[in-house]
Amino acid sequence: YSTYGPHVALTAPGLGVPGWCDGAKVRYCVQGQGGTSSATALASASAALIWSKHPEWTSNQVLRVLIKTTGRSQKGRSVRSKYIGYGAVRPRANLLQGKGDPGDPDISPLTGKKTLNTKAKKSAEKEAEKDAPDKVTVTDSSSGDGDNNNQLYLILGIVGGVVIVAGGVFGLARVRRN
């Protein structure tokens, strides 16, 4: 709960997260546990939910929407805080309200630099194939989206780690303020 700095991109709740109250898993309650494990689960679940709604998006687009829909003011989202990054994840802003522009699939929202994203290119190629019904396409079943998945896991891992750290700092700051 004490790490902060320029590497923090997003936060997620880590304290006061509901959990099972009994061994029978019948009812929920807020327990004293939580922290980085809860924050990581919430951050990665947020990314997974957005990606499940938009499977054609690249990891850059999912991360960009997570950043653009954080729980901070519009002005605050453009400046990264060393304690909470761009803000707390709010997947409902995209899932239920349609907010968040995914932007360029090949530009990282963290660095602003071009990254290798094969998923967007493959989607465009598939669309082009639909327009040419007389064209026969042979694909190699052993090739897949492995490169893009590796990039996704890397980004989700980084986001999860940053969220864990930032959530801890945020929680500690709240406790000290009270």
ChimeraX commands (.cxc) that place a marker at each C-alpha (Angstrom):
marker #1 position 0.00,0.00,0.00 radius 0.5
marker #1 position 2.90,2.38,-0.05 radius 0.5
marker #1 position 4.10,2.43,-3.66 radius 0.5
marker #1 position 3.49,5.47,-5.79 radius 0.5
marker #1 position 5.13,7.24,-8.67 radius 0.5
marker #1 position 4.97,7.93,-12.39 radius 0.5
marker #1 position 4.31,4.25,-13.20 radius 0.5
marker #1 position 0.81,4.31,-11.65 radius 0.5
marker #1 position -1.80,4.35,-14.45 radius 0.5
marker #1 position -5.12,3.24,-12.89 radius 0.5
marker #1 position -6.60,2.42,-9.50 radius 0.5
marker #1 position -9.32,0.09,-8.28 radius 0.5
marker #1 position -10.93,-0.36,-4.86 radius 0.5
marker #1 position -8.88,-2.49,-2.50 radius 0.5
marker #1 position -10.62,-1.86,0.82 radius 0.5
marker #1 position -14.22,-2.55,1.76 radius 0.5
marker #1 position -14.73,-5.05,-1.04 radius 0.5
marker #1 position -17.54,-7.54,-0.30 radius 0.5
marker #1 position -16.57,-11.16,0.21 radius 0.5
marker #1 position -18.09,-14.39,1.49 radius 0.5
marker #1 position -19.04,-14.18,5.16 radius 0.5
marker #1 position -19.38,-17.87,5.85 radius 0.5
marker #1 position -17.93,-21.18,4.75 radius 0.5
marker #1 position -21.18,-22.15,3.03 radius 0.5
marker #1 position -20.86,-19.14,0.68 radius 0.5
marker #1 position -24.45,-18.11,1.26 radius 0.5
marker #1 position -24.14,-14.41,2.09 radius 0.5
marker #1 position -21.79,-11.51,1.44 radius 0.5
marker #1 position -20.37,-8.97,3.84 radius 0.5
marker #1 position -17.54,-6.47,3.93 radius 0.5
marker #1 position -14.62,-8.01,5.73 radius 0.5
marker #1 position -11.40,-6.49,6.96 radius 0.5
marker #1 position -9.52,-8.28,4.20 radius 0.5
marker #1 position -8.86,-6.91,0.76 radius 0.5
marker #1 position -6.02,-4.86,-0.56 radius 0.5
marker #1 position -3.99,-5.66,-3.61 radius 0.5
marker #1 position -5.70,-8.97,-4.33 radius 0.5
marker #1 position -9.11,-7.32,-4.50 radius 0.5
marker #1 position -7.84,-4.36,-6.53 radius 0.5
marker #1 position -6.14,-6.60,-9.08 radius 0.5
marker #1 position -9.24,-8.72,-9.55 radius 0.5
marker #1 position -11.42,-5.66,-10.08 radius 0.5
marker #1 position -9.01,-4.02,-12.52 radius 0.5
marker #1 position -8.53,-7.12,-14.65 radius 0.5
marker #1 position -12.25,-7.91,-14.56 radius 0.5
marker #1 position -12.97,-4.36,-15.77 radius 0.5
marker #1 position -10.68,-4.84,-18.76 radius 0.5
marker #1 position -12.16,-8.28,-19.47 radius 0.5
marker #1 position -15.73,-6.98,-19.39 radius 0.5
marker #1 position -14.96,-4.17,-21.82 radius 0.5
marker #1 position -13.09,-6.51,-24.14 radius 0.5
marker #1 position -15.94,-9.04,-24.05 radius 0.5
marker #1 position -18.34,-6.33,-25.22 radius 0.5
marker #1 position -15.90,-5.16,-27.92 radius 0.5
marker #1 position -13.95,-8.27,-29.03 radius 0.5
marker #1 position -12.74,-6.50,-32.18 radius 0.5
marker #1 position -10.80,-3.93,-30.12 radius 0.5
marker #1 position -7.08,-4.20,-29.48 radius 0.5
marker #1 position -5.47,-4.06,-26.05 radius 0.5
marker #1 position -4.54,-0.42,-26.71 radius 0.5
marker #1 position -8.19,0.45,-27.28 radius 0.5
marker #1 position -9.37,-1.36,-24.14 radius 0.5
marker #1 position -6.75,0.40,-22.03 radius 0.5
marker #1 position -7.57,3.78,-23.62 radius 0.5
marker #1 position -11.26,3.38,-22.74 radius 0.5
marker #1 position -10.35,2.34,-19.19 radius 0.5
marker #1 position -8.28,5.52,-18.86 radius 0.5
marker #1 position -10.85,7.82,-20.54 radius 0.5
marker #1 position -13.69,6.60,-18.32 radius 0.5
marker #1 position -11.94,6.73,-14.94 radius 0.5
marker #1 position -13.58,8.20,-11.88 radius 0.5
marker #1 position -11.89,11.60,-12.14 radius 0.5
marker #1 position -12.91,14.89,-13.64 radius 0.5
marker #1 position -12.24,15.39,-17.35 radius 0.5
marker #1 position -9.40,17.77,-16.47 radius 0.5
marker #1 position -7.93,15.29,-14.00 radius 0.5
marker #1 position -7.91,12.45,-16.54 radius 0.5
marker #1 position -5.45,14.24,-18.77 radius 0.5
marker #1 position -2.86,14.53,-16.00 radius 0.5
marker #1 position -1.49,11.39,-14.36 radius 0.5
marker #1 position -1.32,11.52,-10.56 radius 0.5
marker #1 position 1.58,9.74,-8.92 radius 0.5
marker #1 position -0.90,8.36,-6.35 radius 0.5
marker #1 position -3.97,7.32,-8.37 radius 0.5
marker #1 position -2.77,7.48,-11.97 radius 0.5
marker #1 position -5.56,8.64,-14.28 radius 0.5
marker #1 position -8.21,7.55,-11.74 radius 0.5
marker #1 position -10.30,4.59,-10.60 radius 0.5
marker #1 position -11.62,2.10,-13.16 radius 0.5
marker #1 position -15.32,2.44,-14.02 radius 0.5
marker #1 position -16.23,-0.18,-16.63 radius 0.5
marker #1 position -19.93,0.66,-16.40 radius 0.5
marker #1 position -19.24,4.01,-18.09 radius 0.5
marker #1 position -18.44,2.10,-21.28 radius 0.5
marker #1 position -20.59,-0.99,-20.82 radius 0.5
marker #1 position -23.84,0.73,-19.85 radius 0.5
marker #1 position -23.40,4.31,-21.03 radius 0.5
marker #1 position -21.25,3.79,-24.14 radius 0.5
marker #1 position -18.63,6.31,-23.02 radius 0.5
marker #1 position -14.98,6.20,-24.06 radius 0.5
marker #1 position -13.49,6.57,-27.52 radius 0.5
marker #1 position -11.27,3.56,-28.28 radius 0.5
marker #1 position -9.10,5.61,-30.65 radius 0.5
marker #1 position -6.27,4.31,-32.79 radius 0.5
marker #1 position -5.74,0.56,-32.31 radius 0.5
marker #1 position -2.00,0.83,-32.94 radius 0.5
marker #1 position -1.12,3.71,-30.59 radius 0.5
marker #1 position -0.43,2.98,-26.92 radius 0.5
marker #1 position -2.44,5.25,-24.60 radius 0.5
marker #1 position 0.43,5.16,-22.11 radius 0.5
marker #1 position 3.33,6.07,-24.38 radius 0.5
marker #1 position 1.62,7.62,-27.41 radius 0.5
marker #1 position 3.83,5.44,-29.60 radius 0.5
marker #1 position 2.90,2.92,-32.25 radius 0.5
marker #1 position 2.73,-0.69,-31.06 radius 0.5
marker #1 position 2.39,-3.98,-32.86 radius 0.5
marker #1 position -1.27,-4.97,-32.95 radius 0.5
marker #1 position -2.08,-7.73,-35.39 radius 0.5
marker #1 position -5.70,-8.11,-34.32 radius 0.5
marker #1 position -6.89,-4.87,-35.95 radius 0.5
marker #1 position -5.05,-5.72,-39.17 radius 0.5
marker #1 position -6.56,-9.21,-39.28 radius 0.5
marker #1 position -10.06,-7.77,-38.70 radius 0.5
marker #1 position -9.59,-5.39,-41.63 radius 0.5
marker #1 position -8.41,-8.26,-43.82 radius 0.5
marker #1 position -11.48,-10.31,-42.89 radius 0.5
marker #1 position -13.75,-7.38,-43.82 radius 0.5
marker #1 position -12.01,-7.09,-47.19 radius 0.5
marker #1 position -12.53,-10.81,-47.78 radius 0.5
marker #1 position -16.28,-10.41,-47.27 radius 0.5
marker #1 position -16.38,-8.04,-50.26 radius 0.5
marker #1 position -14.72,-10.65,-52.51 radius 0.5
marker #1 position -16.96,-13.75,-52.40 radius 0.5
marker #1 position -15.22,-15.42,-55.35 radius 0.5
marker #1 position -11.84,-15.25,-53.62 radius 0.5
marker #1 position -10.65,-18.43,-51.93 radius 0.5
marker #1 position -8.61,-17.94,-48.78 radius 0.5
marker #1 position -6.45,-20.62,-47.22 radius 0.5
marker #1 position -5.47,-20.09,-43.61 radius 0.5
marker #1 position -3.01,-21.89,-41.41 radius 0.5
marker #1 position -4.90,-23.28,-38.41 radius 0.5
marker #1 position -1.73,-23.21,-36.32 radius 0.5
marker #1 position -1.44,-19.44,-36.56 radius 0.5
marker #1 position -3.46,-17.45,-34.09 radius 0.5
marker #1 position -3.57,-14.26,-32.17 radius 0.5
marker #1 position -0.75,-15.35,-29.86 radius 0.5
marker #1 position 1.26,-12.16,-30.33 radius 0.5
marker #1 position -1.73,-9.97,-29.56 radius 0.5
marker #1 position -2.71,-12.09,-26.56 radius 0.5
marker #1 position 0.81,-11.80,-25.16 radius 0.5
marker #1 position 0.59,-8.04,-25.49 radius 0.5
marker #1 position -2.81,-8.06,-23.80 radius 0.5
marker #1 position -1.50,-10.11,-20.89 radius 0.5
marker #1 position 1.47,-7.79,-20.55 radius 0.5
marker #1 position -0.73,-4.69,-20.53 radius 0.5
marker #1 position -3.27,-6.27,-18.16 radius 0.5
marker #1 position -0.43,-7.35,-15.88 radius 0.5
marker #1 position 1.02,-3.85,-15.83 radius 0.5
marker #1 position -2.40,-2.28,-15.30 radius 0.5
marker #1 position -3.17,-4.79,-12.54 radius 0.5
marker #1 position 0.12,-4.10,-10.79 radius 0.5
marker #1 position -0.34,-0.37,-11.03 radius 0.5
marker #1 position -3.91,-0.65,-9.79 radius 0.5
marker #1 position -2.82,-2.71,-6.83 radius 0.5
marker #1 position -0.19,-0.23,-5.81 radius 0.5
marker #1 position -2.36,2.80,-6.46 radius 0.5
marker #1 position -5.32,1.28,-4.63 radius 0.5
marker #1 position -3.15,0.69,-1.61 radius 0.5
marker #1 position -1.84,4.24,-1.66 radius 0.5
marker #1 position -5.35,5.60,-2.07 radius 0.5
marker #1 position -6.63,3.48,0.83 radius 0.5
marker #1 position -3.71,4.46,3.03 radius 0.5
marker #1 position -4.24,8.13,2.23 radius 0.5
marker #1 position -7.92,7.84,3.20 radius 0.5
marker #1 position -7.11,6.09,6.45 radius 0.5
marker #1 position -4.52,8.70,7.38 radius 0.5
marker #1 position -6.90,11.53,6.50 radius 0.5
marker #1 position -9.56,10.17,8.86 radius 0.5
marker link #1:1,2 radius 0.2
marker link #1:2,3 radius 0.2
marker link #1:3,4 radius 0.2
marker link #1:4,5 radius 0.2
marker link #1:5,6 radius 0.2
marker link #1:6,7 radius 0.2
marker link #1:7,8 radius 0.2
marker link #1:8,9 radius 0.2
marker link #1:9,10 radius 0.2
marker link #1:10,11 radius 0.2
marker link #1:11,12 radius 0.2
marker link #1:12,13 radius 0.2
marker link #1:13,14 radius 0.2
marker link #1:14,15 radius 0.2
marker link #1:15,16 radius 0.2
marker link #1:16,17 radius 0.2
marker link #1:17,18 radius 0.2
marker link #1:18,19 radius 0.2
marker link #1:19,20 radius 0.2
marker link #1:20,21 radius 0.2
marker link #1:21,22 radius 0.2
marker link #1:22,23 radius 0.2
marker link #1:23,24 radius 0.2
marker link #1:24,25 radius 0.2
marker link #1:25,26 radius 0.2
marker link #1:26,27 radius 0.2
marker link #1:27,28 radius 0.2
marker link #1:28,29 radius 0.2
marker link #1:29,30 radius 0.2
marker link #1:30,31 radius 0.2
marker link #1:31,32 radius 0.2
marker link #1:32,33 radius 0.2
marker link #1:33,34 radius 0.2
marker link #1:34,35 radius 0.2
marker link #1:35,36 radius 0.2
marker link #1:36,37 radius 0.2
marker link #1:37,38 radius 0.2
marker link #1:38,39 radius 0.2
marker link #1:39,40 radius 0.2
marker link #1:40,41 radius 0.2
marker link #1:41,42 radius 0.2
marker link #1:42,43 radius 0.2
marker link #1:43,44 radius 0.2
marker link #1:44,45 radius 0.2
marker link #1:45,46 radius 0.2
marker link #1:46,47 radius 0.2
marker link #1:47,48 radius 0.2
marker link #1:48,49 radius 0.2
marker link #1:49,50 radius 0.2
marker link #1:50,51 radius 0.2
marker link #1:51,52 radius 0.2
marker link #1:52,53 radius 0.2
marker link #1:53,54 radius 0.2
marker link #1:54,55 radius 0.2
marker link #1:55,56 radius 0.2
marker link #1:56,57 radius 0.2
marker link #1:57,58 radius 0.2
marker link #1:58,59 radius 0.2
marker link #1:59,60 radius 0.2
marker link #1:60,61 radius 0.2
marker link #1:61,62 radius 0.2
marker link #1:62,63 radius 0.2
marker link #1:63,64 radius 0.2
marker link #1:64,65 radius 0.2
marker link #1:65,66 radius 0.2
marker link #1:66,67 radius 0.2
marker link #1:67,68 radius 0.2
marker link #1:68,69 radius 0.2
marker link #1:69,70 radius 0.2
marker link #1:70,71 radius 0.2
marker link #1:71,72 radius 0.2
marker link #1:72,73 radius 0.2
marker link #1:73,74 radius 0.2
marker link #1:74,75 radius 0.2
marker link #1:75,76 radius 0.2
marker link #1:76,77 radius 0.2
marker link #1:77,78 radius 0.2
marker link #1:78,79 radius 0.2
marker link #1:79,80 radius 0.2
marker link #1:80,81 radius 0.2
marker link #1:81,82 radius 0.2
marker link #1:82,83 radius 0.2
marker link #1:83,84 radius 0.2
marker link #1:84,85 radius 0.2
marker link #1:85,86 radius 0.2
marker link #1:86,87 radius 0.2
marker link #1:87,88 radius 0.2
marker link #1:88,89 radius 0.2
marker link #1:89,90 radius 0.2
marker link #1:90,91 radius 0.2
marker link #1:91,92 radius 0.2
marker link #1:92,93 radius 0.2
marker link #1:93,94 radius 0.2
marker link #1:94,95 radius 0.2
marker link #1:95,96 radius 0.2
marker link #1:96,97 radius 0.2
marker link #1:97,98 radius 0.2
marker link #1:98,99 radius 0.2
marker link #1:99,100 radius 0.2
marker link #1:100,101 radius 0.2
marker link #1:101,102 radius 0.2
marker link #1:102,103 radius 0.2
marker link #1:103,104 radius 0.2
marker link #1:104,105 radius 0.2
marker link #1:105,106 radius 0.2
marker link #1:106,107 radius 0.2
marker link #1:107,108 radius 0.2
marker link #1:108,109 radius 0.2
marker link #1:109,110 radius 0.2
marker link #1:110,111 radius 0.2
marker link #1:111,112 radius 0.2
marker link #1:112,113 radius 0.2
marker link #1:113,114 radius 0.2
marker link #1:114,115 radius 0.2
marker link #1:115,116 radius 0.2
marker link #1:116,117 radius 0.2
marker link #1:117,118 radius 0.2
marker link #1:118,119 radius 0.2
marker link #1:119,120 radius 0.2
marker link #1:120,121 radius 0.2
marker link #1:121,122 radius 0.2
marker link #1:122,123 radius 0.2
marker link #1:123,124 radius 0.2
marker link #1:124,125 radius 0.2
marker link #1:125,126 radius 0.2
marker link #1:126,127 radius 0.2
marker link #1:127,128 radius 0.2
marker link #1:128,129 radius 0.2
marker link #1:129,130 radius 0.2
marker link #1:130,131 radius 0.2
marker link #1:131,132 radius 0.2
marker link #1:132,133 radius 0.2
marker link #1:133,134 radius 0.2
marker link #1:134,135 radius 0.2
marker link #1:135,136 radius 0.2
marker link #1:136,137 radius 0.2
marker link #1:137,138 radius 0.2
marker link #1:138,139 radius 0.2
marker link #1:139,140 radius 0.2
marker link #1:140,141 radius 0.2
marker link #1:141,142 radius 0.2
marker link #1:142,143 radius 0.2
marker link #1:143,144 radius 0.2
marker link #1:144,145 radius 0.2
marker link #1:145,146 radius 0.2
marker link #1:146,147 radius 0.2
marker link #1:147,148 radius 0.2
marker link #1:148,149 radius 0.2
marker link #1:149,150 radius 0.2
marker link #1:150,151 radius 0.2
marker link #1:151,152 radius 0.2
marker link #1:152,153 radius 0.2
marker link #1:153,154 radius 0.2
marker link #1:154,155 radius 0.2
marker link #1:155,156 radius 0.2
marker link #1:156,157 radius 0.2
marker link #1:157,158 radius 0.2
marker link #1:158,159 radius 0.2
marker link #1:159,160 radius 0.2
marker link #1:160,161 radius 0.2
marker link #1:161,162 radius 0.2
marker link #1:162,163 radius 0.2
marker link #1:163,164 radius 0.2
marker link #1:164,165 radius 0.2
marker link #1:165,166 radius 0.2
marker link #1:166,167 radius 0.2
marker link #1:167,168 radius 0.2
marker link #1:168,169 radius 0.2
marker link #1:169,170 radius 0.2
marker link #1:170,171 radius 0.2
marker link #1:171,172 radius 0.2
marker link #1:172,173 radius 0.2
marker link #1:173,174 radius 0.2
marker link #1:174,175 radius 0.2
marker link #1:175,176 radius 0.2
marker link #1:176,177 radius 0.2
marker link #1:177,178 radius 0.2
view
